[in-house]
C-alpha cells in the first residue's frame, strides 16, 4: 500500500477505487497546498502536542510547526515522510497500529483527509487513538458527508493491492466514539467537508 500512496504523492495516481465499483477522486492538490479556511479552524483546535496520522506531504504538520505546536507526522509512505521532513518538520515512517513515540501522552491525534478509514475498522482505530492520547486529549477527525453512515470494505490505488478501508459520517462517528470512551465536543463544515472533535475523558 505504501508504494501506491507514493505514486499518488508523485503525481502518478489520484483515484481511490472501492470494491463496490465506485471511485473517489483524491484531493492531492489540496494536500500540497497551504491549509484552507476549514483546515485552519482545525489547526487552531490543536493547542498541545499533536500526532498527525497519515500526514501525507505534511501541510498540517507545517502549519502546526509554524505555530510552535509540538507535532509529529506519521505515515506508511516513504515519500510522505520525505516530503514532510524536507520542510524541516518531524515525521516518521510507520503505522498508527505500530509502536508510536510518547504513547498515552499526546494531546491531540489528527485524522484528516479520510484517514479515519485506515485499517477498515473505525472502532479498532478509535480504540488505538484513545490509547495514544493523554486523559483529556482529543481526536480531530474529518468525516464523510451526512448520510454516509458506516461503509466498510476494500480499496486500492493505481491498480495496486486491495487494502481495508472505511468511510463514515459525523453521526456515526459520534456513536462509535461514545462506545470507545469519547465524547463529541465540536463540529465544523463547509459545503464539501466535515470535521469533528472527540474528547477522551
N, C-alpha and C positions, 0 to 999 in steps of 0.2 A: 504493500500500500504506500509506503514512503516514497518509492520510485515514482508512483503515479502522481502523488502530490508534488514531487519535484518537477514533473512535467508541467503541471499547472502553473507553478511559480516561474517556470522558464518560458511560459507563453506557448506551450505545445499542446495544451488541452484546457478546456473551460466548461465542460459539461459533465454533470454527475448523472449517471444512468442508474435508474432504480429497477429492481427485479420485477416490478409490476408493469414495466413498459414505459413509464413516464421518465422525463428528464428534468433536471434543474440546471439552469444556467448559473454558473458560479460568478460572483461579482468580483472578479480578480482585479479589475481596475480600482475598485474601492479599497481592496486590501492594500494596494500600494500607495494610495492617496493619503493625504492628511485626514485626520478624523473629521467627519462632518458634524453638523449641529447635534444630531442624536448621539453620535459617538462621544461627543464632548460632554454631554449630560451623563453618560455612563462613566467616563473618566473622572468626572467630579465626584462621583459616589465613592471612589477609591481614595481613602484618606490614610491608609496604612499599607503595610506590606502586601503586595498583590502578586498572585501567580496567574499568568495568562496561559491557559491551557489551549493548545492548538494555535500558537501565536502567529503562524504564517510569517509574512515578511516583517512583522513587528510594529505595525502602526500604533497599537495600543501601548506596547512596551515603550516606544519612543515618546509618546505623549505623556505617559506617567513619569518617565525618567526626567523629562524637561521640568516637571512639577516637583522634582526631588522626592517622589514617592518610591520607596524601595520596590523593585519589580523584577521578576524573572519570567522570561518566556520559556515555554515548554512545547516541543513539537517532535513528532516522529520523522519529519522531513529534514534531512541534512541541509537542503537548500534553504529552508525556512530559517534554520539556525544560523547558517552562513549570512543570510541577508540581515537578520536582526543584529548579530554581533558586528556586522560590517558598519553599523551605525553607532558603534561604541556602546551598545546595550548588552545586558546579560541575557543569555539564552542557553538552554541545554537540550541535548538530544535525548528523547525518551518518551515513554507513555505515562499518562496520568495514573495508570494501574501499576506502574513500577515504583521503586523507591524514589521519593522526591525529597529534596532538602527541606529542612525545617517543618517536617510533617507535624501537624497539630498546632502550628504556630502562625499560620497565615491569617491575616486579617480579611483578605478578600481572595476569592477564586473567580476568574473571569472565563466565561464560556460564550464567546461571541461567534458570529458568522456560522451559526448552525452547529456549533461544536457540542451542544447538548446531545447530539446524535452519536457521539463517539462510543463505540462498543455495542451499539444497537440496543442497549438496555438502560434507559434513563434512571430506573430505580437503583440499579447497581452503581451507576455513575454518581448519582446524588449521594449514595452512601459513602463512596470513596471521597467525594468532595467534603462531606461532613468530617471525615477523618483528617483531612488536610487543614481544616480551619480551627482556629482557637475558639473557645466559647465566646459567643457574641459576634463572631465573624460572619461574613455574608458571601453568598454566591450571586454573581451578576450574570444573567443568562439571557441570550437572545432566543426568542421563541418563534414558532410559525404563526401564520395568520389565524384569526379566530375561526373556529370550526374545524381546524385540522385534527383535533382530538389527539390520539396517540397512534402513530403509524410506525410499525417496526418491519424490518426486512433486511435486504442486502442492497448494496450499491457498488458501483465501480467507476473508475476513471480511465480514460484513454484506452479502453478495451482491455484493461488490466484485470487482475483477480478480483472476485467479489469479496466484499467485507461487510460485516454487520453495521447497520445504520438505523437511525430513528429520527422521527420528527414529532413535535408536539406543540400544542398551543399553550397560552398562559394559564387558562383554567385547568388544564390537565397538569401543568407544572405545579400549580398551587396544590392540587390534590395529592400528587405524588410526593411533593416536597413535605407536606404535612405528615405523610406516612413515614418519611425519612427523618423526621425531627426538625423540620424547618417551618418558618412562618413567612408568608408573603408580606413584605413591608413596603414595596414600591413598584410601580409600573410606569412605563413611558412608551410612546409610539408616535410614528408619523403615518403617512399613507401606505407605506410598504414594509415597515419593520416594527417589531415589538420587543420590548425588553422587560425583564422582571428581576427583582432582587429578593432573595430568600435569606432570612436570618437564622443562624444556628444558635438557638438559645442555650 
